[in-house]
Amino acid sequence: MSETSSVQAPSARGAEVGRRIGVGLMYGLWKPRVLGAWKVPATGPVILAVNHSHVIDGPMVIGVAPRPSHFLVKKEAFVGPLDSFMRATGQVKVDRSTADRTAITQALAVLHNGGVLGIFPEGTRGEGDFASLRAGLAYFAVRGNAPIVPVAVLGSSDRRGRLIKGLPPLRSRVDVVFGDPFEAGDGSGRRTRKALDEATERIQKHLGAHLENARRLTGRT
């Protein structure tokens, strides 16, 4: 039995349930303004590459994206009741300290099944400016034969009214801007280290340009 077949793929039905829950929570607690959602391909494998500066970035995109999505989420977030909930809603638990083969296999299964995989290519929450990308995004895009849709989540930088550090103030506007899908590879299908490095450079340029455009569109600084 192959490794792929021995690892259970994340639940597509669970991801749809997670999307419905996310819609209620995000619109109940904040005021999302969604731009360009129509750019997400309606069918087939897709990777959503999301900047990461707020705790709510993942749940926000899960709630407002036009299709159910499975996000790669650090294992530290799978604690207590959240562990069962996140697994049930089709999210992928990943150990960032090692090459997590189970998470990699599950993520590729999402794409091979024609689903939507969400990734924070910077790896961890920070400035959210796509300045430092990990090679994992290029790997999944090339191996999964999936276009990448850049997503910019832009929340308020005003610290007043925040109940929890890393959260935008409740009922503040949060802009979610979807960009044009693009291919990471050069069309050759190569998966060598050099090819992935080149793909990562192309990805960084696309994501950086999208973030600048999203800031202009929304008036964010």
Secondary structure, 3 states (H helix, E strand, C coil): CCHHHHCCCCCHHHHHHHHHHHHHHHHHHCEEEEECHHHCCCCCCEEEEECCCCCCHHHHHHHHCCCCEEEEEEHHHCCCHHHHHHHHCCCEEECCCCCCHHHHHHHHHHHHCCCEEEECCCCCCCCCCCCCCCCHHHHHHHHCCCCEEEEEEECCCCCCCCCCCCCCCCCCEEEEEECCCECCCCCCCCCCHHHHHHHHHHHHHHHHHHHHHHHHHHCCC
